[in-house]
Amino acid sequence: MSKRAVLEVIALDVEDAIAAQAGGADRLELVTDMAADGLTPTVSTVTAIRDAVDISLRVMLRLSDGFGAGDAHDVGRLVGIAEQMREAGAEEFVLGFLDAAGDVDLAAVERVVEALDGCRWTFHRALDHASDRDALRKQLADLPGLDTYLTAGSATGVDEGLPVLRTESSRTGEPGYEQQLLVGGGLRLDHVPDLRASGVAAFHIGGAARPGGWETPVSAAAVGEWRRAVDGVPR
């Protein structure tokens, strides 16, 4: 475990961002509206957070609940938002779209990724709702900038997804599996040692960073506990 594991924390605002960095987060996922599982934040929120911290930020590109990109007008809006975020200095992103059959909406993903102009990005937990995970990964394998999959291994969370996560971690380097696995979604501290032993080196937390629930800000102390866990420091 010589290479430090990545700890990514969901941040809704500047207060969250500062606490997450203080606790030892390596990267933030910037969203709004967690009642809809995280939508695109405002440009002003992104720029304020960028000014407040000096760790990496990944900005969510998602306009509505669910994993559909919407119609051509909606995809056009997403492209416009991506361009605005780029102009405001955003350099990393999070996105992922499926069609009604659970296949990757490749046309929508490609349009948005083109607007990112080579920026690094995460394909999020839409993967866990796909009809065929392996096919999706192979379809996206050559898209520019894709370096991470956020996944629980299962639509229901890490408890059910552990076997899939272990298997996919072991396939690193195969076509479609070069990207880093970022594990999140029902992730608990007690999952971490098993995942680290399986080769997982990136972890994503949201509610776990907020012991008081989503109505309360990120706790630097809670993030610090996760930092120690992913670093393998005994509790």
The 8 nearest C-alpha neighbors of each residue, nearest first, counted from 0:
[[1, 2, 3, 4, 230, 195, 231, 200],
 [0, 2, 3, 4, 230, 200, 231, 195],
 [3, 1, 0, 4, 200, 5, 230, 201],
 [2, 4, 1, 5, 230, 0, 200, 229],
 [3, 5, 200, 201, 229, 2, 6, 230],
 [6, 4, 201, 25, 202, 200, 7, 3],
 [5, 7, 202, 24, 25, 201, 203, 26],
 [6, 8, 26, 203, 27, 24, 25, 202],
 [9, 7, 27, 204, 203, 205, 28, 10],
 [8, 10, 28, 205, 27, 29, 204, 11],
 [11, 9, 15, 29, 16, 12, 28, 27],
 [12, 10, 30, 31, 29, 15, 9, 13],
 [11, 13, 15, 14, 10, 16, 44, 48],
 [12, 14, 16, 48, 15, 17, 47, 51],
 [15, 13, 17, 16, 12, 18, 216, 217],
 [16, 14, 217, 10, 18, 12, 13, 17],
 [15, 17, 13, 19, 14, 18, 10, 20],
 [16, 18, 20, 14, 19, 15, 21, 13],
 [19, 17, 219, 21, 15, 20, 16, 217],
 [20, 18, 22, 16, 21, 24, 17, 219],
 [19, 21, 24, 23, 17, 22, 18, 16],
 [20, 22, 18, 19, 23, 219, 17, 24],
 [23, 21, 219, 223, 222, 19, 20, 24],
 [22, 24, 20, 21, 223, 226, 25, 19],
 [25, 23, 20, 6, 19, 26, 7, 22],
 [26, 24, 6, 5, 7, 54, 23, 55],
 [25, 27, 55, 7, 24, 54, 56, 6],
 [28, 26, 56, 8, 7, 9, 29, 57],
 [27, 29, 9, 57, 58, 56, 10, 8],
 [30, 28, 58, 10, 11, 57, 59, 9],
 [31, 29, 40, 37, 39, 38, 11, 59],
 [30, 32, 40, 38, 37, 11, 39, 33],
 [33, 31, 37, 34, 35, 38, 36, 30],
 [32, 34, 36, 37, 35, 31, 38, 30],
 [33, 35, 32, 36, 37, 64, 31, 213],
 [34, 36, 64, 33, 37, 32, 38, 63],
 [37, 35, 33, 34, 64, 32, 38, 65],
 [38, 36, 33, 30, 32, 31, 35, 39],
 [37, 39, 61, 31, 30, 62, 32, 59],
 [38, 40, 59, 60, 61, 30, 31, 62],
 [41, 39, 31, 30, 38, 44, 42, 29],
 [42, 40, 44, 43, 45, 39, 31, 30],
 [41, 43, 45, 44, 84, 46, 40, 87],
 [42, 44, 46, 41, 45, 47, 40, 48],
 [45, 43, 47, 41, 42, 46, 48, 40],
 [44, 46, 42, 48, 43, 47, 49, 41],
 [45, 47, 49, 43, 48, 44, 50, 42],
 [48, 46, 44, 50, 49, 45, 43, 51],
 [47, 49, 51, 13, 45, 50, 46, 44],
 [50, 48, 46, 47, 51, 52, 45, 53],
 [49, 51, 47, 48, 52, 46, 53, 45],
 [52, 50, 48, 49, 47, 13, 17, 53],
 [53, 51, 49, 54, 50, 48, 17, 16],
 [52, 54, 55, 49, 51, 50, 20, 56],
 [55, 53, 26, 52, 25, 56, 20, 27],
 [56, 54, 26, 27, 25, 53, 57, 91],
 [57, 55, 27, 26, 28, 91, 58, 54],
 [56, 58, 92, 91, 28, 29, 27, 93],
 [57, 59, 92, 29, 93, 28, 91, 56],
 [58, 60, 93, 39, 30, 92, 61, 29],
 [61, 59, 39, 94, 93, 58, 77, 38],
 [60, 62, 38, 39, 59, 63, 94, 77],
 [63, 61, 38, 39, 60, 64, 77, 68],
 [64, 62, 61, 65, 38, 35, 66, 67],
 [65, 63, 35, 36, 66, 62, 38, 37],
 [64, 66, 67, 63, 35, 36, 125, 68],
 [65, 67, 96, 97, 125, 68, 64, 95],
 [66, 68, 96, 97, 69, 65, 98, 99],
 [67, 69, 96, 74, 66, 107, 70, 73],
 [70, 68, 73, 67, 74, 71, 72, 63],
 [69, 71, 73, 72, 74, 68, 75, 67],
 [70, 72, 74, 73, 75, 69, 107, 68],
 [71, 73, 75, 70, 74, 76, 69, 77],
 [74, 72, 76, 70, 75, 69, 71, 77],
 [75, 73, 77, 71, 76, 72, 68, 78],
 [74, 76, 72, 78, 73, 77, 71, 79],
 [75, 77, 73, 79, 74, 78, 80, 72],
 [78, 76, 74, 80, 79, 75, 81, 73],
 [77, 79, 75, 81, 111, 76, 80, 114],
 [80, 78, 76, 82, 77, 81, 75, 83],
 [79, 81, 83, 77, 82, 78, 84, 76],
 [80, 82, 78, 84, 79, 83, 77, 85],
 [81, 83, 85, 79, 80, 84, 114, 86],
 [84, 82, 80, 86, 85, 81, 87, 79],
 [85, 83, 87, 81, 89, 86, 82, 80],
 [84, 86, 89, 82, 88, 87, 83, 81],
 [85, 87, 83, 84, 88, 82, 89, 81],
 [88, 86, 84, 85, 89, 83, 46, 42],
 [87, 89, 85, 86, 90, 84, 46, 49],
 [90, 88, 85, 84, 87, 91, 58, 86],
 [89, 91, 118, 88, 85, 92, 119, 57],
 [92, 90, 57, 119, 120, 118, 89, 56],
 [91, 93, 57, 58, 120, 59, 121, 119],
 [94, 92, 59, 121, 120, 58, 60, 122],
 [95, 93, 122, 60, 123, 59, 121, 61],
 [94, 96, 122, 123, 125, 108, 66, 97],
 [97, 95, 66, 67, 104, 68, 103, 108],
 [96, 98, 103, 104, 67, 102, 101, 66],
 [99, 97, 104, 101, 100, 102, 67, 103],
 [98, 100, 101, 97, 102, 67, 104, 66],
 [101, 99, 98, 102, 130, 97, 129, 103],
 [102, 100, 129, 130, 98, 97, 99, 103],
 [103, 101, 97, 98, 100, 129, 130, 104],
 [102, 104, 97, 105, 135, 96, 98, 101],
 [105, 103, 97, 98, 96, 107, 106, 108],
 [104, 106, 108, 103, 107, 109, 96, 139],
 [107, 105, 109, 108, 104, 110, 103, 111],
 [106, 108, 110, 109, 105, 104, 74, 111],
 [109, 107, 105, 111, 110, 106, 112, 104],
 [108, 110, 112, 106, 107, 111, 105, 113],
 [111, 109, 107, 113, 108, 112, 106, 114],
 [110, 112, 114, 78, 113, 108, 109, 107],
 [113, 111, 115, 109, 114, 110, 108, 116],
 [112, 114, 110, 111, 115, 116, 109, 117],
 [115, 113, 111, 112, 116, 78, 82, 81],
 [116, 114, 112, 118, 113, 117, 81, 111],
 [115, 117, 114, 113, 118, 112, 143, 144],
 [116, 118, 144, 143, 115, 119, 113, 112],
 [119, 117, 144, 115, 90, 91, 116, 120],
 [118, 120, 144, 91, 145, 146, 117, 92],
 [121, 119, 92, 145, 93, 91, 144, 146],
 [120, 122, 147, 93, 148, 123, 145, 146],
 [123, 121, 148, 95, 94, 93, 149, 147],
 [122, 124, 149, 125, 95, 121, 94, 148],
 [125, 123, 126, 150, 127, 149, 122, 128],
 [124, 126, 128, 127, 123, 95, 66, 129],
 [127, 125, 124, 129, 128, 132, 123, 150],
 [126, 128, 154, 153, 124, 125, 129, 152],
 [129, 127, 125, 126, 154, 130, 101, 124],
 [130, 128, 101, 126, 131, 127, 132, 102],
 [129, 131, 101, 102, 132, 128, 100, 135],
 [132, 130, 129, 134, 133, 135, 102, 101],
 [133, 131, 135, 134, 129, 126, 136, 130],
 [132, 134, 136, 135, 131, 137, 175, 138],
 [135, 133, 137, 131, 136, 132, 138, 102],
 [136, 134, 138, 132, 133, 137, 103, 131],
 [135, 137, 175, 139, 133, 138, 134, 140],
 [136, 138, 175, 140, 134, 139, 135, 133],
 [139, 137, 135, 136, 140, 134, 141, 175],
 [140, 138, 136, 137, 142, 141, 135, 175],
 [141, 139, 175, 137, 138, 142, 136, 174],
 [140, 142, 139, 143, 138, 175, 137, 145],
 [141, 143, 139, 140, 145, 144, 109, 112],
 [144, 142, 117, 145, 141, 112, 118, 119],
 [143, 145, 119, 117, 118, 120, 146, 142],
 [146, 144, 120, 143, 119, 147, 121, 142],
 [145, 147, 178, 144, 179, 120, 121, 119],
 [148, 146, 121, 179, 178, 180, 145, 122],
 [147, 149, 122, 180, 121, 181, 123, 150],
 [150, 148, 123, 181, 124, 182, 122, 180],
 [151, 149, 124, 182, 152, 183, 148, 127],
 [150, 152, 157, 156, 184, 183, 153, 182],
 [151, 153, 160, 163, 164, 150, 127, 157],
 [152, 154, 160, 127, 151, 155, 156, 159],
 [153, 155, 127, 128, 156, 151, 152, 160],
 [156, 154, 153, 159, 157, 160, 151, 185],
 [157, 155, 185, 151, 184, 153, 158, 154],
 [156, 158, 160, 151, 159, 185, 161, 186],
 [159, 157, 160, 156, 161, 185, 186, 155],
 [160, 158, 157, 161, 156, 153, 155, 152],
 [159, 161, 152, 153, 157, 163, 158, 162],
 [160, 162, 164, 163, 157, 159, 158, 165],
 [163, 161, 165, 164, 160, 166, 159, 152],
 [164, 162, 166, 152, 160, 165, 161, 167],
 [165, 163, 161, 167, 152, 166, 162, 168],
 [164, 166, 162, 168, 163, 167, 197, 161],
 [167, 165, 163, 169, 168, 164, 162, 170],
 [168, 166, 170, 164, 169, 165, 163, 171],
 [167, 169, 165, 166, 170, 171, 164, 198],
 [168, 170, 166, 167, 171, 165, 198, 197],
 [171, 169, 167, 168, 173, 172, 176, 166],
 [172, 170, 176, 177, 173, 169, 168, 167],
 [171, 173, 177, 176, 170, 174, 175, 178],
 [172, 174, 176, 171, 170, 175, 177, 169],
 [175, 173, 176, 172, 177, 137, 140, 136],
 [176, 174, 137, 140, 136, 177, 173, 139],
 [177, 175, 171, 173, 178, 174, 172, 170],
 [176, 178, 172, 171, 175, 173, 174, 179],
 [179, 177, 146, 147, 176, 180, 148, 145],
 [178, 180, 147, 146, 181, 148, 177, 201],
 [181, 179, 148, 147, 182, 149, 201, 178],
 [182, 180, 149, 201, 202, 148, 179, 150],
 [183, 181, 202, 150, 151, 149, 203, 180],
 [184, 182, 203, 151, 186, 150, 202, 204],
 [183, 185, 156, 151, 186, 157, 150, 182],
 [184, 186, 156, 157, 187, 183, 158, 151],
 [185, 187, 184, 183, 157, 190, 188, 204],
 [188, 186, 189, 190, 185, 191, 207, 157],
 [187, 189, 190, 191, 228, 186, 225, 192],
 [188, 190, 187, 191, 192, 193, 186, 228],
 [191, 189, 188, 187, 193, 192, 194, 186],
 [190, 192, 194, 188, 189, 193, 195, 229],
 [193, 191, 195, 194, 190, 196, 189, 231],
 [194, 192, 196, 195, 191, 190, 197, 189],
 [195, 193, 197, 191, 199, 196, 192, 190],
 [194, 196, 199, 192, 198, 197, 193, 191],
 [195, 197, 193, 194, 198, 192, 199, 191],
 [198, 196, 194, 195, 165, 199, 193, 168],
 [197, 199, 195, 196, 168, 200, 194, 169],
 [200, 198, 195, 194, 197, 201, 168, 180],
 [199, 201, 4, 198, 5, 195, 202, 180],
 [202, 200, 5, 181, 4, 6, 199, 182],
 [201, 203, 182, 6, 181, 183, 7, 5],
 [204, 202, 7, 183, 182, 8, 6, 181],
 [205, 203, 8, 207, 183, 208, 7, 206],
 [206, 204, 9, 207, 208, 8, 203, 209],
 [205, 207, 209, 208, 213, 212, 204, 210],
 [208, 206, 205, 209, 204, 210, 221, 187],
 [207, 209, 206, 217, 221, 222, 205, 218],
 [208, 210, 217, 206, 212, 211, 207, 218],
 [209, 211, 212, 208, 207, 206, 218, 221],
 [212, 210, 209, 215, 213, 214, 216, 206],
 [213, 211, 209, 214, 210, 215, 206, 216],
 [212, 214, 215, 206, 209, 211, 216, 33],
 [215, 213, 212, 216, 211, 209, 217, 206],
 [214, 216, 213, 211, 212, 209, 217, 210],
 [217, 215, 15, 209, 218, 214, 14, 213],
 [216, 218, 15, 209, 208, 18, 219, 19],
 [219, 217, 221, 220, 209, 208, 18, 216],
 [218, 220, 22, 18, 222, 221, 19, 21],
 [219, 221, 223, 218, 222, 22, 224, 18],
 [222, 220, 224, 218, 223, 208, 219, 225],
 [221, 223, 22, 219, 225, 224, 220, 208],
 [222, 224, 22, 226, 220, 221, 225, 23],
 [225, 223, 221, 227, 222, 226, 228, 220],
 [224, 226, 228, 222, 223, 227, 229, 221],
 [227, 225, 223, 224, 229, 228, 23, 222],
 [226, 228, 232, 230, 224, 225, 229, 231],
 [229, 227, 225, 231, 230, 226, 232, 224],
 [228, 230, 231, 226, 227, 225, 4, 191],
 [231, 229, 227, 228, 232, 226, 4, 3],
 [230, 232, 228, 229, 227, 233, 192, 195],
 [231, 233, 227, 230, 228, 234, 229, 226],
 [234, 232, 231, 228, 227, 230, 229, 224],
 [233, 232, 228, 227, 224, 231, 225, 188]]
